[in-house]
Amino acid sequence: MVFATVTMVLVLLAVLVMYSTGQLTTQRMKLQNTADAMAYSGAVTQARDLNFTAYMNRAMVANQVAVAQVVSITGWARNFDNTYNGEYAEIAETLADLSSLSAMWTVPTSIYKPIGETLKSIFDSVGPVMVKALDFLIDALSYSSQGYHYGMAVTLPQTVYDVMKENDPNASLTPFGIAGTGIGVVRHLIFAKRYDPAGSTDGDNRFANVVDASSDLFYKNRTLPLTFWPTPMLIDPTRLFEPGVGPLIMFNFHSGGSVNKTASNNSSQNLKSWGSIDATGTFVIFCLTINIFGVPVPIPFPLPPLPAGSGAAAAGTYDNSSILMPGNYLQHRNGANTGVDPAAAIDFGAAYINPYTAIPYIIRAGEGPGTNLDSRAGMRTYLDVSGNADKTESKQATGDVKDTKNNNQNTKAPWFFVEVQRESKSISTTNSNTFHLGGDDGQLSLADGAVGNKVRAMAKAEAYFSRPKALFPRGDGKVEYGSLYSPYWQAHLLPSGIVEQAASIVTPTVFPEL
């Protein structure tokens, strides 16, 4: 009987121990899952913020390109109109009238005249409205990006707290977990930095170069082959046989382009204006044909370059006397943004160098671009990874590509750490309020041995940059480094380091009442 009683007590104790151990283990695993979900959700929130900023930056680039295009086409339309309706149009028409084939010139020009008037009227009216609307949208994108990023100071802790309560209503952050969350928020906020391209803080003009590289040749260099320019062309072979004087060959040369003006010593004007100018000159080979003993003898000779027309447009903060002058501009970039665009190596399409467009260019540059399409145009502030540039220099991937720690690839955002706890009495064990066998000091009360009577779990995660090669391969085959130009930020869990583990052990000892 005694043996049976002892055996029953031992079996009961074993069952109670197994039950308590099982409950503690299950709830500890649940608490760990809660901590993992909190850390991962925090990192996802960070990645979402970085990706949102990347989308905003890309939208800002697209709209800046649109502004440049509107300024360019407005200047081009004004030149088109001025070429066929301006004060110099009669020069070419008078010369064409000396030819028996003058219709080759007068018919196309009669078509271009109303087209030019219409285009100029449209863009003189619509151009300023479009530029102002685009600049308003760019401002909205810039402010949205910065507001969303700094709003993480509230969103990130709230997200972590909500995830914790959804997974385990009895869990709470430890003092170490609170500190870790706070540090994570601060580190995330300073991971991205506000750059001001106009203030020469955007190393190597990173943002402005992306805008330029994203633009086409219509913006950069409109000095195109004749077949791409709607010019009348007069070729009169009869000049070689009929006595008299008149044009043998006559057509227009066109040059033009647009720039983003720089002013390194003036932040109020640096990268704060767009200038566009087009100029057209008439090329003429005249022919004087005389009869010598009844034989026609042609004497062809070129006339000096003749001005035909010009047009310009500008938007931003600029000096009217210098906005259309050569120099002080952001060099045009090639499509891959790896260097200067060889197809647009000279500003304004070299209109001031071409002898046939130099005269109308000089005249127009002296007169100025006309009404400012929007005085608020120009590059805006934006966010990028703080380690990517240092004032005037780009600092990304300046060293050995294999040296991932020291060459500023910035593919990893600051890690995010949390630690949670739960009162062991809130777990249904033999020592909890649910059972409470034997009372607090009863013989069947089995203490769980948890430090401070609390169960704890920690987790760590980070946002990282990785462009999936299979889904979004780069055309040049290169590895893309971390930045806020591309939305490829993702999240993953990390193992807790020895420092976090040690701090977790020390904190309850130092602050036992917390």
Secondary structure, DSSP 8 states (H G I E B T S, - for coil): -HHHHHHHHHHHHHHHHHHHHHHHHHHHHHHHHHHHHHHHHHHHHHHHHHHHHHHHHHHHHHHHHHHHHHHHHHHHHHHHHHHHHSTTHHHHHHHHTTSTTTHHHHHHHHHHHHHHHHHHHHHHHHHHHHHHHHHHHHHHHHHHHHHHHHTHHHHHHHHHHHHHHHH-TT-EE-HHHHHHHHHHHHHHHHHEEEE-GGGT-SGGGHHHHHHHHTS-HHHH-----GGGS---EEE-GGGGTSSEEEEEEEEEEEEEEEEEB--TT-TTTTT-EEEEEEEEEEEEEEEEEEEETTEEEEEEEE---EEEEEEEEEEES--TTTTTSSSSB---B-TTSSSB-GGG-SGGGGTTTSTTTHHHHHHHHHH---S-S-TT-S---EEEEGGGEETTEE-TT-S-TT-TTTS----B---EEEEEEEEGGGS-STTSTTT-TT-TTSTT------GGGEEEEEEEEEEEE---TTTS--TT-------SSS--EEEEEE---HHHHHHHHHHHHHSTT-
